[in-house]
Amino acid sequence: MNRRRGTLALIPDKCTSCLICAQECPDWCIHITAHNETEPAPTPRGRPRVVKVLDEFVIDMGHCQRCGICVEVCPFDALEWVAQPAPSEVTTDALRHDTERLAAAADDRSSGNTADDSER
């Protein structure tokens, strides 16, 4: 059985900016920024609905201990593990994986570009 976790990936369309992953992270390495938008009322007598929209999702992989708590607590399955390990980085700034980079990892997984899971 393969026990390595690889790296984290984000599916931005599923993220509701609920902040549960950031609050439960023991390393406080997840930073989320979002803004509120008002959706129009679905009916003439209805009320408009305020929803959070994700602006930026950043995981500082230099601080992350890869415990997986963020993946487990996400009620919307917006975070997941991908088998492809993150490459080594030259600077500490490069360890800050932003929304775009985390989403690219999820896209690589869905397109079938993952590491071989049959390794032991």
TIKOLMAR-410508 format. One record per atom (N, C-alpha, C, O): residue in one letter; x, y, z. Coordinates in steps of 0.2 Angstrom, whole numbers, plus 2048, in hexadecimal, padded with zeros to 3 digits. Each point is the difference from the previous one (the first is absolute). Last residue first. Layout:
# TIKOLMAR-410508
AXYZ...
***
This chain:
# TIKOLMAR-410508
R81A8027EER8007FE807R806803803R8007FF806E7F08077E2E8067FF804E7FF7FE807E7FB802803S7F48037ECS8017F9802S8077FF803S8027FA802D7F381B7F6D7FE7FE806D8027F8802D7FE7FE806D80B8167E9D7FE7FA800D7FF7FE807D804800804A7F98197F5A8057FB800A7FD7F9801A7FB800801T7F98137F1T8027FF807T8057FB800T8017FC7FBN7EF8107F3N808801801N8027FF807N803805803G7E67FB7F3G8037FA800G808800800G8037FB7FFS7EA816802S8027FF7FAS8047F97FFS8027FE7FBS7F780B81AS7FA7FF7FCS8027FE7F9S7FC7FC7FDR81580B812R7FD7FA802R7FA7FE7FCR8007FA7FED80A81A7FED8057FB7FED7FD7F9802D8017FB7FCD7F481880BD7FF7FF7F9D8047FB7FDD7FE7FC7FCA80580B81BA7FA7FC7FFA7FE7FF7F9A7FE7FA7FEA815813806A8017F9803A7FA7FC7FFA8007FA7FFA7FE81D7FCA8047FC7FBA8017F9802A8007FB7FCA7F7814813A7FB7FD7FCA8037FD7FAA7FD7FB7FDL81180E813L7FC7FB803L7FB7FD7FBL7FF7FA800R80D8197FAR8047FA800R7FD7FA803R8017FB7FEE7F381A801E8027FE7F9E8047F9800E7FF7FC7FDT7FC80F818T7FA7FD7FDT8027FD7F9T7FE7FB7FFD817808810D7FA8047FFD7FB7FC7FDD8007FA7FEH817800811H7FC7FE7FAH7F9804800H7FD7FF805R81D804806R7F9802801R7FC7FF7F9R8008037FBL8177F9807L7FD7FB804L7F8802801L7FC7FC803A8158127F2A7FD7FB7FCA7FC7FA803A7FD7FC7FDD80F81580FD7FA8037FDD7FD7FB7FBD7FA800800T81B7FB80AT7FA7FF805T7FA8037FDT7FB7FD802T8197FA7EDT7FE806805T7FA7FE805T7FC7FC7FEV80C7F47F2V806804801V7FF805805V805801804E7EE7E77F8E8008077FFE806803802E8047FE805S7F17E87F3S804804805S8008077FES8008027FAP7EB7F07FFP8078007FEP804804806P7FD804803A7EC7ED801A8028077FEA8088007FFA8037FD803P7EE7EC7F9P803804805P8028077FDP8018017FAQ7EB7EE7FFQ8068037FEQ803805805Q7FD804803A7EE7F0800A8067FC801A8078037FEA8057FF802V7E580E809V8027FD7F9V8067FC801V805802804W7E680780DW8077FE7FFW8007FE7F9W7FC7FC7FDE7F281780BE8017F87FFE8087FF800E8038057FEL7E680F806L8077FE801L8017F87FFL7FC7FD803A7EF80D7FCA8038047FCA8087FF800A8048027FCD7E67F480FD8057FC7FCD8048057FBD8027FE7FAF7ED808817F7FF8007F9F8047FD7FCF8008007FAP80280281EP7FA7FD7FFP7FE8007F8P7FB7FD7FFC81D802810C7FC8047FAC7FA7FD7FFC8007FA7FDV8107FD812V7FB804803V7FC8047FBV7FB803801E8187EE7F9E7FB7FC804E7FA805802E7FA7FE800V81980B7F6V7FD7FC7FBV7FA7FC803V7FA8007FEC81580D810C7FC8047FBC7FC7FC7FBC7FA8027FFI8157F3810I7FA802803I7FB8047FCI7FA800800G81D7F67FBG7F97FE7FDG7FA802803G7FB7FE7FEC81F804806C7FC7FC804C7F97FE7FDC7FD7FB802R8188137F7R7FD7FB7FCR7FC7FB805R8007FA7FEQ80C81A808Q8037FA802Q7FD7FA7FCQ8017FA802C8048227F9C7FB7FB800C8047F9802C8057FE7FDH8068177FFH7FD7FF807H7FC7FA800H7FF7FD806G80A80A7E5G806800805G7FE7FF807G8047FD804M7EC8067EBM8027F9800M8077FF804M8027FB802D7E88167FDD808801800D8027F9802D8007FD805I7E980B7EEI8037FC805I808801800I8037FF7FBV7E580F7FCV8077FF800V8027FB806V7FE801805F7ED80C7EBF8017FB805F8087FE7FFF8027FE7FBE7EB8177FEE8077FD800E8007FB805E7FE800806D7ED80A7F3D8058047FDD8077FD7FFD8037FF7FBL7E27F8809L8077FF801L8048057FCL7FF8007FAV7E880480FV8037FE7FAV808800801V802805803K7E47FA80CK807801800K8037FE7F9K7FF7FA7FEV7E780E806V8057FB800V807802800V8018067FEV7E3802807V807802800V8057FA800V7FF7FC804R7E680A7F3R8057FB804R8078037FFR8028027FBP7E3809803P8067FF7FDP8057FC805P7FF800806R7E67FD7FBR806804802R8067FF7FCR8017FA7FEG7E48037FBG8057FD803G805805802G8008067FFR7EC7FD7F4R7FF801807R8067FD804R800801806P8007FD7E2P7FE807802P7FF802807P802805803T80E7E67F6T7F98027FFT7FF807801T804803804P8117F57FFP7FE7FB7FBP7F98017FEP7FE7FE7FAA81481580EA7FB7FC803A7FE7FB7FAA7FE8027FBP81B807803P7F9802800P7FB7FB802P8017FA800E819808809E7FC7FD7FAE7F9802800E7FD801806T81B809804T7F97FF801T7FD7FD7FAT8018037FAE8197FC812E7FC8027FAE7F87FF801E7FF7FB804N81B80680AN7F97FF800N7FD8037FAN8028057FDH8187F2807H7FC806801H7F97FD7FFH7FE7FB7FDA81C7FB80AA7FA7FF7FDA7FC807800A802804805T8177ED801T7FD806800T7FA7FF7FBT8007FD7FBI8127F3815I7FA8017FBI7FE807800I7FE802806H8177EC802H7FE807801H7FB8017FAH8017FE7FAI80E7EE815I7FB8017FBI7FD807801I7FE802805C8117F380AC8048017FAC7FB8027FAC8028017FAW7FE7F881FW7FD8077FEW8048027FAW8028057FFD7FF7E680ED8068047FED7FE8077FED8048047FFP7EC7EA806P804801806P8068057FFP803802805C7E47FD7EFC8077FF7FFC804801806C800806803E7E97FF7FBE8017FA803E8087FE7FFE8027FB803Q7F48197F4Q7FF800807Q8027FA803Q803800806A7FD8027E3A805805803A800800807A805800804C7EB7F37F0C8077FD7FFC805805804C8047FD803I7E680A7FCI8007FB805I8077FD7FFI8037FE805L7F38157EEL805801805L8017FA805L804800804C7ED8067E8C7FD7FF806C805800806C7FF801806S8008017E0S803805805S7FE800807S7FF805803T7FC7EC7E9T7FB805802T803805805T7FC805802C80C7E87EAC802804806C7FA805801C7FF8047FCK8027EE7F1K7FD7FD805K801804807K7FC7FF805D80E8077E6D7F98007FFD7FC7FD806D7FA802801P81E7FD7FEP7FE807802P7F88007FFP7FD804804I8147E9801I7FB8007FBI7FC807802I7FC800804L81E7F6803L7FA804801L7FB8007FAL8038017FBA8147EF811A7FD8047FAA7F9803802A7FD7FD805L81C7F8807L7F9802800L7FE8037FAL8048047FCT8107E9806T7FE807801T7F9801800T7FC7FC7FEG8117ED807G8018047FBG7FF807802G803803804R7FC7E7808R7FA8047FFR8018057FAR7FB8027FDR80F7E480BR8018077FFR7FA8047FER7FC7FE7FCR8067EA808R7FE804805R8018087FFR7FF804805N7FB7E37EDN804806800N7FE805805N7FA801801M8067E37FEM7FC806800M804806800M806800803
***
